Amino acid sequence: MSVKSRNHLVVSYLIVGGLIILVMMIFGILMLLAQGGVLDLTPATFYQFLTIHGTGMVGAAAFAAAGIMAYFLSQYVTLSKTVLKVNLVLFLTGIVMVIVGVFSFEYASSWTFLYPLPQLSANAWGTIGALLYLVGMLILGVGFLLFYLDSGHAIVKTYGSLAKGLGWDVISGKKSEYDSPSSTVIASTMVTIVNITALTAGAIVLIMNIINVLNPTFTVDPLLAKNLTYAFGHIFANAIIYMAVIAVYEILQQYSHRTWKVNKVFLIAWTMSTVFTLLIYTHHLLMDSVMPIWMLIMGQALSYANGLPVLVVTAYGALMIVYKSGIKWDMGSGLIFLSMFGWVVGVVPAIVDATIVVNQVMHNTKWVPGHFHMYMALGACAMIFGFMYYLAKHDSAIKTTIIDRIGFVGYTLAILGLSGSFLVSGALSTPRRWATHIPEWMGPAVFGGVAGILGLLSVTIFVIHFFRYIRKRPKTMPESDMHDKRLA
């Protein structure tokens, strides 16, 4: 399959992901303004917005990041075009079902859909709304699962096993570092392993909830359901940045005209993150006293450790690969490099929150969305937008303007302001997921809402530039780009 066909699919992933992120930002702004007393939203409406914002933002970012992974991984292995199309169709189908369930049938359990809330809603929503949301989420998950199964199959077919995709034969000394898999293959292997696990856990708990909604006499251990839910949600959301970081590796190499060296330290770091990412969801359960103590200790200790291996080698590598390289900065490389800052800074409040004595006070405050918005918006999403600018420049003659550079500055300031407002709110013990705030909590919420508006305008600039690229891109790909792109 030609590069042209591959790029059409990747562009579709980015269009869908970018537009949904843009719309989800609007819901986030409306919630903050409501909490700040500027808007009057009913609690029911607020929680509908909360549900669609969390679900849509993570789903859209993951979908766009999957497009990045497919774009670069297809240079090393043969991916299935059919699977990419099926994932696109299932994603759109699931999104429509979720939207209808939330807005037409008032479903509002938040993305966590914690058992038995979908069924036991105190008449806030009915069976149809719950089923639309849960089945829609299940369909979304099936699409993603097919994508990762195909990626895993392609990696095994090319490299022999997932272990070799992670470079274990190099770590053990059976092969030299010179023969290591590329950073793209290593990251893709890690994401394949953790997301197949996460999506399987998610499918199990979704099916349990669906059966419970249809037949309330069917019951589940609530602690088991909560573990499965967070094993799904935390791992899947965490893996977004591990897919998007592939753009950092590939694009900085091209811009700096240097090779991102893969050595044993790099390989060991990715293996450590593979293991840690599967286990650290338990830091979301530190307040559950009925959890086994050893799991809570593991959640705290490994949450500290998880923030270091890949982040350190990637951030250090990004600094070293551009140092004295004569790199010519533009929107793509600038956003990619900015994402390293967002990732590093966003991890810090997460590590703080993973401390049990802090978690008991801070976890149900706005401190958590403060870390998450920094990590996701200035980390993972900056990688996604950087890739969109890179693709536009790589595949067309479109030029950026001063408006794009204003968007870059605006986006940076907006996310710093938004995340800062959440962290300040958390320090003030402002609870998260509350539809109404007392006057003492309103100031940071209003500030965050204003920052969010600036962020919305900036992302609009990014998306408009990408649509300009779509209109002007050539109908065929340059021959020089066709030799190493493979899509079955």
Protein Blocks (a to p, Z undefined) as FASTA:
>chain_A
ZZklmmmmmmmmmmmmmmmmmmmmmmmmmmmmmmnomaccdfklmmmmmmmmmmmmmmmm
mmmmmmmmmmmmmmmbccdfklmmmmmmmmmmmmmmmmmmmmmnopaebjnlpafklmmn
oomacfklmmmmmmmmmmmmmmmmmmmmmmmmmmmmmnopaklmnommmmnopacfklpc
cfklmmmmmmmmmmmmmmmmmmmmmmmmmmmmmmmmbccdfklmmmmmmmmmmmmmmmmm
mmmmmmmmmmmmmmnopacdddfklmmmmmmmmmmmmmmmmmmmmmmmkbcfklmmmmmm
mmmmmmmmmmmmmmmmmmmmmgonlpacdfklmmmmmmmmmmmmmmmmmmmmmpmklmmm
mmmmcklmmmmmmmmmmmmmmmmmmmmmmmmmmmmcbdcdfklmmmmmmmmmmmmmmmmm
mmmmmmnopaehiabdcfklmmmmmmmmmmmmmmmmmmmmmmmmmmmmmmmpcfbdcfkl
mmmgccZZ
